[in-house]
Each structure stands twice: as structure tokens, then as C-alpha cells.
Amino acid sequence: MTDVAASLMSLDEAEELTVRQVHELYRSHVNRSQVALMTSFGFGRELVDHAEGAWIHTRDGRRILDFTGGVGVLHHGHNHPRILAARRRFQERQRMEVHKTYFSPYIAALGHNLAQLLPGDLGMSFFPNSGAEAVEGAVKLAYKYHAGRRTQILHADISFHGKLLGSGSLTGSAQSAPFKFPGIPGVSTFTYGDLDSVREAVARARGAKGRCDVYAILIEPFSASTMTECSEAFLRGLRELCTAEDIVLIFDEIYTGWGKTGSLFHFMRYPGLVPDVVTTSKAFGGGKSSISAFVAREPVFKQAYDNLGDALLQSTSTTYYGFGEETATAIEAVNIAVEDDYPARARDIERVLLPGLERLRKQFPDIIADTRGAGALHGVFLDGGPRILDLAAKLAPGGLARDPLLRTKLITCAVINTMYQEHDVFLYYTLNGRSPLVVAPPLVAGPAEVDIFLDAFEQTLAKGLTRLLTSFVKDKAVSRWA
């Protein structure tokens, strides 16, 4: 073991690695193709020194405005001081992380807080590690609620609920298209936002005696990967249908929870609307904690798990369930979101961002096809470009030539590249739906940061698509990204 130990890297050595050394280690031990993909952009060829609030500072001294919002994780921004203090406090007091035979005051307090904040009788919480686990836990709860007597579950056609075998089979996105993994049985799809489509799917799922065979319906009230939202009428109609048919209604608010779209959870903008289960993750951990939750209505929980035989069936289902430092962090993250009124912060951002994006859409109609969003979560749908893009799509290597969105992705990548390289603004695009460019600042950002973004975006679009694409292709080579 001494010889092996001598070959291991220490934390100090890891922090001294150059970007070239990191790339080589990724190629050898993580994923070679990931290096080829990520180095298509400047942020794949730099290392971060530190980050604070809405800003990333690279080792070579650049200061980057992070408008990705951590893909839903960083409502609190990078390294929020109260989040750091909560974690230091836990460590300095040598609190115990996990032991299944001791009760956790952090789980108790966090469950209480969620019950206080969520409407109706949404009051029974479970705390796994990731959003996909929260979704699968909610689905298991729904299945157990019906004691396995129902066999079918419905999800929307543009949904994204995770990439595990279970949550992946409930995802109706382009991300799952290239390769099909096995999934849970009894999965059917309806058209997002179309109540008649849901009713038809439920009708098809009736048994020989006309009994409903659907145990759950899973929906994102706001689809963050496509920038599409359900209408109030649809969500209320869905609630009425599920109540009438005793179907467990699950709202996935993993991305949109904790104020991102202008209300604490997106569905809470509609008074009196209460799902049977709601899932949350991402910003729930304050940008530092890997934690998620699914919160159930008390009657649903009681029927599924509230008996001596099943009491431990769900709550101890993962090794790190309710991990001490993670739940302590989530308590602080939730309190910050409420005390600092993150929904109001999102609405303040929207008041600057929405008219700014609309102005640019009118100014550059040949590039911006549409903009959609709410609060601090908006999508810009880019289109157009020179005809040579069609030839490039036909000649692209491998599976790229079969990608109907290759033109859109090329344009969007060119914009992201220029925003990063020339204006120090960090953005991303989704692989779902029409692959919109995502504008999602953290909720600690303000009007000044939004103005910086809008000014840089205007300068970038003013270059024109031909110049943007020429610069991007020269610098990268199309074969490096997918």
C-alpha cells in the first residue's frame, strides 16, 4: 500500500493541476469525448480560481458574469456567505452526519419549514440526494398509494425529469433520444398543456370493468428546458381530473422552485391549487448541498407508508438520506430564499430583462425568432443564418447529420462563444425542445448585471450571423461538439 499511496494525488496537488493536465486526466479516467466537446468553448479551456455571487473568477484573472444560474442550482449565487457560515458551523461543532437509529433535528426542522411554506396539506417530506431520485421517490409513493393495483403512469411529451432508468423513462425530451435505455413499465405520454390529450390517455388506460388504471400523472408546471408553461386552466383541470379518478398528481418543480419564475414555486401563483406531491432540488441546497425533496399531502403519505410494516420502506431508502450537513444547509437556503424574498427578486429581474429581450427581438428579427420565460428564467430562440449551414448539416459527421436542430445549435453555440470570449458573459443552451439559449441569472443578481448582459448580447447580435459563425467555426471546428 505504501507504493500505491505514493502515486496518489493530494488535495494540494489537485489544486495545482494545469488545465492541460486536467484535460489529460479527463481523457484517461473520465471521458475523452467530454474534453473534445467542452473545449469547443473558452470555458472548457480555463480553470476557475474562485466564484462569488453572480461572478466567476478564472485563474488567468478574467471576471465572468455567470448568467447560467448554475442550471437552476445557483439562485443564491456562488458561495453565499450565509450558506458558507451554516456549513462551517456544522463542521466546527462536530455534528454527526448520519445514523439511521438516531433522529435528526435537521430533518425535523426542514420538514416543518416545508410544511409551513407549501399550500394545503403538503406536509410530509423525504430528502434524497438528487432531483431524479426525488422524482422516482414520488412515483414510488404514488404506486404504493394504490398498493400496486394500478399499472400506468402518464407524463408530458416535452418533459424532463432526469436520466436514471426510471426518471429517464418519464422524460419526453430530445436528450433521451439518441439511445433508448429500459425503463419502468406502463408509461404513456400526453401533449403538454392539452387537457383533452390527458383525458384521452386516462380513458385509454381503463381496465375491462372501466376502472382507471393510472396511478400517477407527472408534470412540470413550467418546463425549464423548453421555456413552456402550463396555463392555469390546464393545471386546475388536471387537478380536478386527478381528484375524480383518484390519480396521484405530481408537480416537478426541481428547476423552478424557490422563486425562479416569480413565485416560491411556479404552481403557487394559482391560489388553492395543490398537487398530491411536489418535487424540489437544485437551489434547495443553496448551491453547496446535494439534496432534494419530495413533499406529499398527508392523506397520500398515510395510505402509502404510515404503518409499522412500511414505515422504513421509503425514509431509509438511500445511504445519504437526510445527511446532516446537507439538511442543515437546506434549512439555511430556504430561510434565505424567504427572508430575502427571492420571488420578488425574480420579478425585479424580469422587469428589466423581459423588455430588454423584446427590444432585441424587434431589433434583430432575422436572428431572434422568439423569446419566452418568466421571472429570472427566459429562453431566446435563435434562427436564420447563411444557407451554407444547410450544407454543413448534411456533411456533418456521425449522428450530427441526423440532428434536425443542427442549424439552431450552431447558431446558438456561436452566440454563446462570442458572449464568453469577447464579453465575459457565461450562457448555456438546452438540448430539449427547440434548444433555446437560456438566460437565467442567479437571484442575487440585480438590474446592473442584467444591463451588462443586455448590452453584451446586443453587441454580439450586431456582428451578424455570418461573422459569428465564421469566427466560431475557425476557432473550434464543428466536429468537436454535439
Secondary structure by P-SEA (a helix, b strand, c coil): caaaaaacccaaaaaaccaaaaaaaaaccccaaaaaaaacccccccccccccccccccccccccccccccccccccccccaaaaaaaaaaaaacccccccccccaaaaaaaaaaaacccccccbbbbcccaaaaaaaaaaaaaaaacccccbbbbcccccccccaaaaaaccccccccccccccccccccccccaaaaaaaaaaaccccccccccccccccccccccccccaaaaaaaaaaaaaabbbbbbbccccccccccccccccccccccccbbbbccccccccccbbbbbbcaaaaaaccccccccccccccccccccaaaaaaaaaaaaaaaaaaaaaaaaaaaacaaaaaaaaaaacccccccccccccbbbbbbbbcccaaaaaaaacccccccccaaaaaaaaaaaaaaaaacccccccccccccccccccccccccaaaaaaaaaaaaaaaaacaaaaaaaaaaaccccccc
